[in-house]
Amino acid sequence: MDKRIATLAGAALAVFGASVIILLKLLPDRRTEADYLIIGSVATLIALAVLFAMLTLTGSGGKRDVFFKRRPKGG
């Protein structure tokens, strides 16, 4: 496995775990099943957003124009 992929996956798992712990502390006791569903959904959203940000910043070799297609010069 590529070292970069392992680092990104580890960081995403760490962010997911940290966000679950934080959300469990924020919600009051006597949680229902719906509360756990919300905690898991929000934690997944946060982890995927962080993973997307890390991939866009590091996945293109440091280029900042990830979302723009370069047009060929000349013509």
C-alpha positions as CSV (number, residue, x, y, z in Angstrom):
1,M,0.0,0.0,0.0
2,D,1.2,3.5,-0.8
3,K,2.4,5.4,2.2
4,R,0.4,8.5,1.1
5,I,-2.9,6.5,0.9
6,A,-2.2,4.9,4.3
7,T,-1.6,8.4,5.8
8,L,-4.8,9.8,4.3
9,A,-6.9,6.8,5.5
10,G,-5.4,7.0,9.0
11,A,-6.1,10.8,9.2
12,A,-9.7,10.2,8.0
13,L,-10.2,7.5,10.7
14,A,-8.7,9.8,13.4
15,V,-11.0,12.7,12.4
16,F,-14.0,10.3,12.4
17,G,-13.1,9.0,15.9
18,A,-12.5,12.5,17.3
19,S,-15.7,13.8,15.9
20,V,-17.7,10.9,17.3
21,I,-16.2,11.5,20.8
22,I,-16.9,15.2,20.6
23,L,-20.5,14.7,19.4
24,L,-21.1,12.1,22.2
25,K,-19.9,14.7,24.8
26,L,-22.1,17.4,23.3
27,L,-25.4,15.5,23.2
28,P,-27.1,15.0,26.5
29,D,-27.5,11.7,28.2
30,R,-30.4,9.3,27.6
31,R,-29.7,9.2,23.9
32,T,-32.1,7.4,21.6
33,E,-31.2,5.4,18.4
34,A,-31.9,8.4,16.3
35,D,-29.2,10.4,18.3
36,Y,-26.6,7.7,17.5
37,L,-27.7,7.8,13.8
38,I,-27.2,11.6,13.8
39,I,-23.8,11.3,15.5
40,G,-22.6,8.8,13.0
41,S,-23.9,10.8,10.0
42,V,-22.3,14.0,11.1
43,A,-19.1,12.3,11.9
44,T,-19.0,10.7,8.5
45,L,-19.7,14.0,6.8
46,I,-16.9,15.7,8.7
47,A,-14.4,12.9,8.0
48,L,-15.3,12.9,4.3
49,A,-15.0,16.7,4.0
50,V,-11.6,16.6,5.6
51,L,-10.5,13.7,3.4
52,F,-11.7,15.6,0.3
53,A,-9.8,18.7,1.4
54,M,-6.7,16.7,1.9
55,L,-7.0,15.0,-1.4
56,T,-7.5,18.2,-3.3
57,L,-4.5,19.8,-1.6
58,T,-2.1,16.9,-1.9
59,G,-3.5,14.7,-4.7
60,S,-2.6,16.9,-7.6
61,G,1.1,17.2,-6.8
62,G,0.6,20.6,-5.1
63,K,-1.2,22.3,-8.0
64,R,-3.9,24.6,-6.8
65,D,-6.0,24.5,-10.0
66,V,-7.5,21.1,-9.4
67,F,-11.0,22.0,-10.7
68,F,-10.0,23.8,-13.8
69,K,-9.1,22.2,-17.1
70,R,-6.1,23.6,-18.9
71,R,-6.7,24.5,-22.5
72,P,-4.0,23.9,-25.0
73,K,-2.1,27.0,-26.1
74,G,-1.9,27.9,-29.7
75,G,-4.3,27.1,-32.4
